[in-house]
Amino acid sequence: MDLKFEEFQHVDHDLAAREFELRYPWRPTDTNVGGGRSAMRPDGADRTLAAIEDDPRIIYLRRLKNACETVISRMSDDQFEVYKIRYCSMVNYHWADIETIAPFSHGAVYRYRYGILSALAKELGELT
């Protein structure tokens, strides 16, 4: 679950990149200069949109984004502060380092960690 919150930090970029890959796929250059039009198939907008909506990676990233945003909106102020220090800071702090930065005890940091990660697991359906 810890890795899923880390992945959430760049989920918008990953979604845009994957959608770009599906909209503009790389095709090898055509060396058949005199080829006829029968070999070319039109790439319809409906087919592109269906490919984007049915792509497993995009489905996973959207589900992750919705789950993380739901969990973040339900966090207490203390949990949100721990979340910001752990995942949103420029320095990659470990859980043990948070207690030196935030005014929380060692036990409190790990209780908040358990609450945050278990809420995400429940939201994703990985924990009942």
Rosetta constraint file for C-alpha pairs under 8 A:
AtomPair CA 1 CA 5 HARMONIC 6.59 0.50
AtomPair CA 1 CA 117 HARMONIC 5.81 0.50
AtomPair CA 1 CA 120 HARMONIC 7.07 0.50
AtomPair CA 1 CA 121 HARMONIC 6.69 0.50
AtomPair CA 2 CA 6 HARMONIC 6.50 0.50
AtomPair CA 2 CA 117 HARMONIC 6.78 0.50
AtomPair CA 3 CA 7 HARMONIC 6.04 0.50
AtomPair CA 4 CA 8 HARMONIC 6.09 0.50
AtomPair CA 4 CA 64 HARMONIC 7.58 0.50
AtomPair CA 5 CA 9 HARMONIC 6.72 0.50
AtomPair CA 5 CA 68 HARMONIC 7.10 0.50
AtomPair CA 5 CA 87 HARMONIC 7.23 0.50
AtomPair CA 6 CA 10 HARMONIC 7.77 0.50
AtomPair CA 6 CA 87 HARMONIC 6.34 0.50
AtomPair CA 7 CA 11 HARMONIC 6.21 0.50
AtomPair CA 8 CA 64 HARMONIC 7.01 0.50
AtomPair CA 8 CA 65 HARMONIC 6.32 0.50
AtomPair CA 8 CA 68 HARMONIC 7.06 0.50
AtomPair CA 9 CA 87 HARMONIC 7.43 0.50
AtomPair CA 9 CA 88 HARMONIC 7.44 0.50
AtomPair CA 10 CA 14 HARMONIC 6.39 0.50
AtomPair CA 11 CA 15 HARMONIC 6.05 0.50
AtomPair CA 11 CA 61 HARMONIC 6.45 0.50
AtomPair CA 11 CA 65 HARMONIC 6.79 0.50
AtomPair CA 12 CA 16 HARMONIC 6.24 0.50
AtomPair CA 13 CA 17 HARMONIC 6.07 0.50
AtomPair CA 14 CA 18 HARMONIC 6.06 0.50
AtomPair CA 14 CA 61 HARMONIC 7.80 0.50
AtomPair CA 15 CA 19 HARMONIC 6.10 0.50
AtomPair CA 15 CA 58 HARMONIC 6.22 0.50
AtomPair CA 15 CA 61 HARMONIC 6.66 0.50
AtomPair CA 15 CA 62 HARMONIC 7.80 0.50
AtomPair CA 16 CA 20 HARMONIC 6.10 0.50
AtomPair CA 17 CA 21 HARMONIC 6.24 0.50
AtomPair CA 18 CA 22 HARMONIC 6.35 0.50
AtomPair CA 18 CA 57 HARMONIC 7.76 0.50
AtomPair CA 18 CA 58 HARMONIC 7.03 0.50
AtomPair CA 19 CA 23 HARMONIC 6.13 0.50
AtomPair CA 19 CA 52 HARMONIC 6.39 0.50
AtomPair CA 19 CA 58 HARMONIC 7.67 0.50
AtomPair CA 20 CA 24 HARMONIC 5.92 0.50
AtomPair CA 20 CA 25 HARMONIC 7.97 0.50
AtomPair CA 21 CA 25 HARMONIC 5.40 0.50
AtomPair CA 21 CA 26 HARMONIC 7.88 0.50
AtomPair CA 22 CA 48 HARMONIC 7.17 0.50
AtomPair CA 22 CA 51 HARMONIC 7.15 0.50
AtomPair CA 22 CA 52 HARMONIC 6.51 0.50
AtomPair CA 23 CA 48 HARMONIC 6.25 0.50
AtomPair CA 23 CA 52 HARMONIC 7.91 0.50
AtomPair CA 35 CA 39 HARMONIC 7.48 0.50
AtomPair CA 36 CA 40 HARMONIC 7.88 0.50
AtomPair CA 43 CA 47 HARMONIC 7.05 0.50
AtomPair CA 43 CA 48 HARMONIC 7.36 0.50
AtomPair CA 44 CA 48 HARMONIC 6.45 0.50
AtomPair CA 45 CA 49 HARMONIC 6.13 0.50
AtomPair CA 46 CA 50 HARMONIC 6.07 0.50
AtomPair CA 47 CA 51 HARMONIC 6.11 0.50
AtomPair CA 48 CA 52 HARMONIC 6.27 0.50
AtomPair CA 49 CA 53 HARMONIC 6.16 0.50
AtomPair CA 50 CA 54 HARMONIC 5.99 0.50
AtomPair CA 51 CA 55 HARMONIC 5.91 0.50
AtomPair CA 52 CA 58 HARMONIC 7.16 0.50
AtomPair CA 53 CA 58 HARMONIC 7.35 0.50
AtomPair CA 53 CA 59 HARMONIC 7.29 0.50
AtomPair CA 54 CA 58 HARMONIC 7.84 0.50
AtomPair CA 54 CA 59 HARMONIC 7.22 0.50
AtomPair CA 55 CA 59 HARMONIC 6.27 0.50
AtomPair CA 56 CA 60 HARMONIC 6.11 0.50
AtomPair CA 57 CA 61 HARMONIC 6.15 0.50
AtomPair CA 58 CA 62 HARMONIC 6.06 0.50
AtomPair CA 59 CA 63 HARMONIC 6.14 0.50
AtomPair CA 60 CA 64 HARMONIC 6.08 0.50
AtomPair CA 61 CA 65 HARMONIC 6.04 0.50
AtomPair CA 62 CA 66 HARMONIC 6.17 0.50
AtomPair CA 63 CA 67 HARMONIC 6.12 0.50
AtomPair CA 63 CA 124 HARMONIC 7.79 0.50
AtomPair CA 64 CA 68 HARMONIC 6.04 0.50
AtomPair CA 64 CA 124 HARMONIC 7.45 0.50
AtomPair CA 65 CA 69 HARMONIC 6.08 0.50
AtomPair CA 66 CA 70 HARMONIC 6.13 0.50
AtomPair CA 67 CA 71 HARMONIC 6.22 0.50
AtomPair CA 67 CA 120 HARMONIC 6.65 0.50
AtomPair CA 67 CA 123 HARMONIC 5.69 0.50
AtomPair CA 67 CA 124 HARMONIC 6.26 0.50
AtomPair CA 68 CA 72 HARMONIC 6.06 0.50
AtomPair CA 68 CA 120 HARMONIC 6.55 0.50
AtomPair CA 69 CA 73 HARMONIC 6.13 0.50
AtomPair CA 70 CA 74 HARMONIC 6.44 0.50
AtomPair CA 70 CA 123 HARMONIC 7.94 0.50
AtomPair CA 71 CA 75 HARMONIC 6.36 0.50
AtomPair CA 71 CA 116 HARMONIC 7.48 0.50
AtomPair CA 71 CA 119 HARMONIC 6.35 0.50
AtomPair CA 71 CA 120 HARMONIC 6.08 0.50
AtomPair CA 71 CA 123 HARMONIC 7.40 0.50
AtomPair CA 72 CA 80 HARMONIC 7.11 0.50
AtomPair CA 75 CA 79 HARMONIC 5.69 0.50
AtomPair CA 75 CA 80 HARMONIC 5.76 0.50
AtomPair CA 75 CA 116 HARMONIC 7.48 0.50
AtomPair CA 76 CA 80 HARMONIC 6.07 0.50
AtomPair CA 77 CA 81 HARMONIC 6.21 0.50
AtomPair CA 78 CA 82 HARMONIC 6.35 0.50
AtomPair CA 78 CA 112 HARMONIC 7.77 0.50
AtomPair CA 79 CA 83 HARMONIC 6.05 0.50
AtomPair CA 79 CA 112 HARMONIC 5.55 0.50
AtomPair CA 79 CA 113 HARMONIC 7.76 0.50
AtomPair CA 79 CA 116 HARMONIC 7.05 0.50
AtomPair CA 80 CA 84 HARMONIC 6.08 0.50
AtomPair CA 81 CA 85 HARMONIC 6.32 0.50
AtomPair CA 82 CA 86 HARMONIC 6.10 0.50
AtomPair CA 82 CA 98 HARMONIC 7.23 0.50
AtomPair CA 82 CA 102 HARMONIC 7.54 0.50
AtomPair CA 82 CA 109 HARMONIC 7.29 0.50
AtomPair CA 82 CA 112 HARMONIC 7.37 0.50
AtomPair CA 82 CA 113 HARMONIC 7.92 0.50
AtomPair CA 83 CA 87 HARMONIC 5.83 0.50
AtomPair CA 83 CA 88 HARMONIC 7.21 0.50
AtomPair CA 83 CA 116 HARMONIC 7.99 0.50
AtomPair CA 84 CA 88 HARMONIC 4.72 0.50
AtomPair CA 84 CA 89 HARMONIC 6.39 0.50
AtomPair CA 85 CA 89 HARMONIC 5.50 0.50
AtomPair CA 85 CA 93 HARMONIC 7.10 0.50
AtomPair CA 85 CA 98 HARMONIC 6.99 0.50
AtomPair CA 86 CA 92 HARMONIC 6.80 0.50
AtomPair CA 86 CA 93 HARMONIC 5.54 0.50
AtomPair CA 86 CA 94 HARMONIC 6.73 0.50
AtomPair CA 86 CA 95 HARMONIC 7.02 0.50
AtomPair CA 86 CA 98 HARMONIC 7.22 0.50
AtomPair CA 87 CA 92 HARMONIC 7.24 0.50
AtomPair CA 87 CA 93 HARMONIC 7.92 0.50
AtomPair CA 89 CA 93 HARMONIC 7.96 0.50
AtomPair CA 93 CA 97 HARMONIC 5.92 0.50
AtomPair CA 93 CA 98 HARMONIC 6.72 0.50
AtomPair CA 94 CA 98 HARMONIC 6.76 0.50
AtomPair CA 95 CA 99 HARMONIC 7.74 0.50
AtomPair CA 95 CA 109 HARMONIC 7.37 0.50
AtomPair CA 95 CA 110 HARMONIC 7.58 0.50
AtomPair CA 96 CA 100 HARMONIC 7.99 0.50
AtomPair CA 96 CA 106 HARMONIC 7.43 0.50
AtomPair CA 97 CA 101 HARMONIC 6.88 0.50
AtomPair CA 98 CA 102 HARMONIC 5.87 0.50
AtomPair CA 98 CA 109 HARMONIC 7.20 0.50
AtomPair CA 99 CA 103 HARMONIC 6.61 0.50
AtomPair CA 99 CA 104 HARMONIC 5.50 0.50
AtomPair CA 99 CA 105 HARMONIC 5.88 0.50
AtomPair CA 99 CA 106 HARMONIC 5.83 0.50
AtomPair CA 99 CA 109 HARMONIC 6.58 0.50
AtomPair CA 104 CA 108 HARMONIC 5.89 0.50
AtomPair CA 104 CA 109 HARMONIC 6.21 0.50
AtomPair CA 105 CA 109 HARMONIC 6.28 0.50
AtomPair CA 106 CA 110 HARMONIC 6.54 0.50
AtomPair CA 107 CA 111 HARMONIC 6.15 0.50
AtomPair CA 108 CA 112 HARMONIC 6.12 0.50
AtomPair CA 109 CA 113 HARMONIC 6.09 0.50
AtomPair CA 110 CA 114 HARMONIC 6.07 0.50
AtomPair CA 111 CA 115 HARMONIC 6.18 0.50
AtomPair CA 112 CA 116 HARMONIC 6.04 0.50
AtomPair CA 113 CA 117 HARMONIC 6.06 0.50
AtomPair CA 114 CA 118 HARMONIC 5.80 0.50
AtomPair CA 115 CA 119 HARMONIC 5.98 0.50
AtomPair CA 116 CA 120 HARMONIC 6.44 0.50
AtomPair CA 117 CA 121 HARMONIC 6.21 0.50
AtomPair CA 118 CA 122 HARMONIC 6.11 0.50
AtomPair CA 118 CA 127 HARMONIC 7.35 0.50
AtomPair CA 119 CA 123 HARMONIC 6.10 0.50
AtomPair CA 120 CA 124 HARMONIC 6.14 0.50
AtomPair CA 121 CA 125 HARMONIC 6.09 0.50
AtomPair CA 121 CA 126 HARMONIC 5.05 0.50
AtomPair CA 121 CA 127 HARMONIC 5.26 0.50
AtomPair CA 122 CA 126 HARMONIC 5.90 0.50
AtomPair CA 122 CA 127 HARMONIC 4.79 0.50
AtomPair CA 122 CA 128 HARMONIC 5.98 0.50
